[in-house]
Amino acid sequence: MPDVLQNLSDELAALTEQVSVSVVRVEARRRLPASGTVWDKGVVVTANHVVERDDDIHIGLPDGNRLSAKLVGRDPLSDIAVLRAEFDLPVPLWTTPETARVGQLVLALGRPSRHIMATLGVISALETGDQLPRGIQVDHFLQTDVVMYPGFSGGALISANGRVLGINTSAMRGISLTIPTSTIRRVVEALLKHGKIQRGYLGVGAQAIKLSPAITAKVGQSYGLLVASVEPDSPAEQGGVLIGDILLRFNEMALSSPEDLLRGLQSDCISKTVPIVIVRGGELQTLQVTVGERLMR
Amino acid sequence: MSILEQVNERLSSLAAEARRSLVRILSGRAWRQGSGSGTIWHSDGLIVTNAHVVERSALRVVLHDGRELAAELIAADKHLDLAALRIEASGLPTVVLGNSKQLRVGSWVFALGFPYGVDSGLTGGVVIGSGADLPEMPANGREWLALSLHLRPGHSGGMLLDAAGKLIGINTLITGPDVGFAIPVHVVKRFLKAQLGVTEAPSRTARPDSVVIL
């Protein structure tokens, strides 16, 4: 019988070495440095929370060289930051997590010091964005049980065939989270283009509420969003939204939770006038609201 | 057989082989007993463990076959956290020494010991990194193997083995529930050579100034 355990061990080490050339050290906070993963020639993607400063950022290359890097942009909601530096490292094969399955072996790579480091685990869950705390906009979160060694944030999570599934962010409650490639692609492309992530803004505080049977029969949905507050001079106020209105549809999209509205407020609707279907006094109405831009810090 | 079954088969046979060289170390008397693990280094009764495992007197060693023997502390270095014991026995099973200087990050390893006193408790994982510049450890020149596995109290002094079942380290400490640290076997070799002049065969003439008798 071939020595399957030795072979497994050699393959894990070979995978680590193969992708290690695309994992860099990111020095952008006071404490321990963290990690970053090569996205493209001269572009590194890392976790936003490890980039504590906007200037004086350095990256450490696998060959030991240390380079000055520029912050291209950051997105706190998805915990992604993009850096640029003059380097020529291999771009790893990024893959979307649709190919991943719960139970598969994965390696987490990091480079908080000079050398590559790795931990092994399995994919614990593939969660959709719906189950996340509100406001966090990712398509999916990969949960794994890999150990997030100090400084692993921003490093790559790799599959058994050496593809990068995403970058690792901090563990919470004993599970490790990975931001998947699909989210990274969307955010990185926007950051490279605009230097920021644009999101639409209405200016309403809203909570999900169960609709009356009569309304449900009419519109075919069981929940809507009760408007609890309207910001002064906001797009919602200018469009005529009042406290007590129930929002049913935003731009043809049914609203059953605040997350639905957040998802609807993508950058492409900024400055556009969109129809919002509401219930007011038991009657359906359609308001026309011109979406604003949400200002991030 | 599926690959997973083959891995299981191989791991359990390596573990069964290696645990013959694992010993339980008891110390103290009556109500103040301590216990830890040790690794048979030489068939003539040389055992390696951590210095923190042998801090009490009345040292005894329990072999895999159940024999309990009195042990003599012949060398200890608190800075390295290594100690050597001698027992009156011969023909003991030993493990093959591996190469801890060329361990590959991500490679598979497993540890044996007596976690919370449990007999030959095994935990497996991968090498996170190695060397003297690991993020969690003080930069005092000591070399470590950082491991993604679940060492627990009682694993101290036990064996860390590679995928071929070769000894690559001595389990020593943890920095959290999921990260363990072992002293690389090349450091153990250096310790034994410096303290006892042991290269392969053990010597009965320990240098007096380095011997700590508790």
Interface residues (C-beta under 8 A of the other chain):
Chain A: M1 D3 V4 L5 Q6 L8 S9 D10 L12 A13 L15 T16 E17 S20 L32 L107 P112 S113 R114 H115 I116 M117 A118 T119 L120 V146 V147 Y149 P150 G151
Chain B: I3 Q6 V7 R10 L11 L14 R104 V105 G106 S107 W108 G125 V126 V127 I128 G129 G131 D133 L134 P135 E136 A146 S148 D162 A163 A164 D178 V179
